[in-house]
Structures are given as structure tokens and as C-alpha cells.
Amino acid sequence: MSRFFKPNIDHRGRIARGVIGSICLICGIITVDFVLWAGLILVVAGLFAIYEAIQGWCLARACGIRTKM
């Protein structure tokens, strides 16, 4: 199981996930005022992407899916 959580993205991937996570988080905070369930989904997705950026880990790559970055 520890191999699954091993860092698997480089600096560019970490920046990309951080930007995507920030955008999702901001959009989720704005959207939660209008549609609660959509806003919560965006907030959770944004927080998870920021977690991936901090850890240097990508869920898709850990599952064996090839990503371009």
C-alpha cells in the first residue's frame, strides 16, 4: 500500500494540480451560494487536487492511467 502513495509527479504536475485545485476551490465557494451540492463537489475536488499537489502524488497515475504531465 505504501507504494501506491509514493510521489509520482514532477514539479510541472504539482503546479498544474495546484492551479486546478485553486480554481475548483474558488468556483466551489462561489457556487455553493446558488447550488449547494454542486458547490460542495467543487470544493471537495479542489481540496483533493491541492492535496495531490502538496504530496506530489496523482491518483490517476497511482491507478496506472497514463497522463501527459
GUNUGU-288833 format. One record per residue: x, y, z of N, C-alpha, C in turn; residue in one letter. Coordinates in nm, 2 decimals. Atoms other than C-alpha are relative to their C-alpha. Example, Ala and Ser with C-alpha at 12.3 -4.5 7.8 and 13.67 -1.06 7.14 Angstrom:
BEGIN
     n.x     n.y     n.z    ca.x    ca.y    ca.z     c.x     c.y     c.z  voti
    0.09   -0.12    0.00    1.23   -0.45    0.78    0.09    0.12    0.00     A
   -0.09   -0.11    0.00    1.37   -0.11    0.71   -0.08    0.11    0.08     S
***
This chain:
BEGIN
     n.x     n.y     n.z    ca.x    ca.y    ca.z     c.x     c.y     c.z  voti
    0.08   -0.12    0.00    0.00    0.00    0.00    0.09    0.13    0.00     M
   -0.09   -0.12   -0.01    0.29    0.24    0.07    0.05    0.04   -0.14     S
   -0.04   -0.03    0.14    0.39    0.21   -0.30   -0.10    0.08   -0.07     R
    0.11   -0.07    0.06    0.05    0.33   -0.40    0.01    0.15    0.02     F
    0.00   -0.14   -0.04    0.10    0.66   -0.22    0.14    0.06   -0.02     F
   -0.13   -0.05    0.03    0.46    0.71   -0.34   -0.01    0.12   -0.10     K
    0.01   -0.12    0.09    0.51    1.06   -0.51    0.03   -0.05   -0.14     P
   -0.01    0.05    0.13    0.47    1.01   -0.88   -0.02    0.11   -0.11     N
    0.01   -0.11    0.09    0.45    1.36   -1.04    0.12    0.10    0.02     I
   -0.11   -0.09   -0.01    0.72    1.62   -1.11   -0.05    0.14    0.03     D
    0.03   -0.13   -0.03    0.73    1.99   -1.05   -0.11    0.06   -0.08     H
    0.11   -0.05    0.09    0.51    2.08   -1.35   -0.13   -0.06    0.03     R
    0.12    0.07   -0.03    0.25    1.83   -1.25   -0.06    0.06    0.14     G
    0.04   -0.05   -0.13    0.24    1.97   -0.89   -0.06    0.14   -0.02     R
    0.05   -0.14    0.02    0.19    2.33   -1.02   -0.13   -0.01   -0.07     I
    0.12    0.02    0.07   -0.08    2.21   -1.26   -0.11   -0.04    0.10     A
    0.10    0.04   -0.10   -0.27    2.04   -0.98   -0.03    0.10    0.10     R
    0.03   -0.11   -0.09   -0.23    2.33   -0.75   -0.09    0.11   -0.06     G
    0.08   -0.10    0.07   -0.37    2.57   -1.01   -0.15   -0.05   -0.02     V
    0.13    0.06    0.02   -0.66    2.33   -1.09   -0.08    0.00    0.13     I
    0.06    0.01   -0.14   -0.73    2.28   -0.72   -0.05    0.14    0.05     G
    0.03   -0.13   -0.05   -0.73    2.65   -0.65   -0.13    0.05   -0.08     S
    0.11   -0.04    0.08   -0.97    2.72   -0.94   -0.13   -0.07    0.04     I
    0.12    0.08   -0.05   -1.21    2.44   -0.83   -0.05    0.05    0.13     C
    0.04   -0.05   -0.14   -1.20    2.57   -0.47   -0.07    0.13   -0.01     L
    0.06   -0.14    0.01   -1.28    2.93   -0.57   -0.13   -0.01   -0.06     I
    0.13    0.02    0.07   -1.55    2.82   -0.81   -0.10   -0.07    0.09     C
    0.09    0.07   -0.09   -1.70    2.59   -0.55   -0.05    0.09    0.11     G
    0.05   -0.09   -0.11   -1.71    2.86   -0.28   -0.10    0.10   -0.06     I
    0.10   -0.09    0.07   -1.89    3.09   -0.53   -0.13   -0.07   -0.03     I
    0.12    0.08    0.04   -2.13    2.82   -0.65   -0.08   -0.05    0.12     T
    0.07    0.05   -0.12   -2.22    2.70   -0.30   -0.12    0.09    0.04     V
    0.11   -0.09   -0.03   -2.44    3.01   -0.26   -0.12   -0.02   -0.09     D
    0.11    0.02    0.09   -2.65    2.91   -0.56   -0.05   -0.15    0.00     F
    0.04    0.14    0.00   -2.65    2.53   -0.58    0.10   -0.07    0.10     V
   -0.08    0.05   -0.11   -2.53    2.36   -0.26    0.08   -0.12   -0.04     L
   -0.07    0.13    0.03   -2.45    2.01   -0.39    0.11    0.02   -0.11     W
   -0.11   -0.02    0.11   -2.25    2.14   -0.70    0.12    0.07    0.07     A
   -0.10   -0.07   -0.07   -2.06    2.38   -0.48    0.09   -0.09    0.09     G
   -0.07    0.09   -0.09   -1.97    2.11   -0.23    0.09   -0.10   -0.08     L
   -0.08    0.08    0.09   -1.85    1.88   -0.51    0.13    0.07   -0.05     I
   -0.12   -0.08    0.05   -1.62    2.15   -0.65    0.10    0.03    0.12     L
   -0.09   -0.02   -0.12   -1.48    2.23   -0.30    0.07   -0.12    0.03     V
   -0.07    0.12   -0.03   -1.40    1.87   -0.23    0.10   -0.04   -0.11     V
   -0.10    0.03    0.11   -1.24    1.82   -0.58    0.12    0.10    0.01     A
   -0.11   -0.10   -0.01   -1.04    2.14   -0.53    0.09   -0.03    0.12     G
   -0.08    0.04   -0.12   -0.92    2.03   -0.18    0.08   -0.12   -0.03     L
   -0.07    0.12    0.04   -0.82    1.69   -0.32    0.11    0.03   -0.10     F
   -0.10   -0.03    0.10   -0.63    1.84   -0.61    0.12    0.08    0.07     A
   -0.11   -0.07   -0.07   -0.44    2.07   -0.37    0.08   -0.10    0.09     I
   -0.07    0.10   -0.08   -0.36    1.77   -0.15    0.09   -0.08   -0.09     Y
   -0.09    0.07    0.09   -0.22    1.59   -0.46    0.12    0.09   -0.03     E
   -0.11   -0.09    0.03   -0.01    1.90   -0.54    0.10    0.00    0.12     A
   -0.09   -0.01   -0.11    0.13    1.92   -0.19    0.08   -0.13    0.02     I
   -0.07    0.12   -0.02    0.21    1.55   -0.17    0.08   -0.05   -0.12     Q
   -0.07    0.04    0.12    0.34    1.52   -0.53   -0.05   -0.13   -0.05     G
    0.07    0.13    0.03    0.10    1.23   -0.59   -0.12    0.02   -0.08     W
    0.12   -0.01    0.09   -0.16    1.17   -0.86   -0.08   -0.13    0.01     C
    0.09    0.12   -0.01   -0.45    0.93   -0.81    0.00   -0.07   -0.13     L
    0.01    0.07    0.13   -0.48    0.86   -1.18    0.13   -0.07   -0.03     A
   -0.13    0.07    0.02   -0.11    0.78   -1.21    0.02   -0.12    0.09     R
   -0.01    0.11   -0.10   -0.12    0.56   -0.90   -0.09   -0.12   -0.04     A
    0.08    0.11    0.05   -0.40    0.36   -1.06    0.05   -0.06   -0.13     C
   -0.06    0.05    0.12   -0.19    0.31   -1.37   -0.05    0.07   -0.13     G
    0.04   -0.07    0.11   -0.35    0.56   -1.60    0.11    0.10   -0.04     I
   -0.11   -0.09    0.05   -0.10    0.75   -1.82   -0.06    0.14   -0.02     R
    0.03   -0.14    0.02   -0.12    1.13   -1.80    0.11    0.07   -0.08     T
   -0.10   -0.06    0.08    0.05    1.37   -2.03    0.11    0.08    0.08     K
   -0.10   -0.07   -0.08    0.22    1.57   -1.75    0.08   -0.09    0.09     M
***
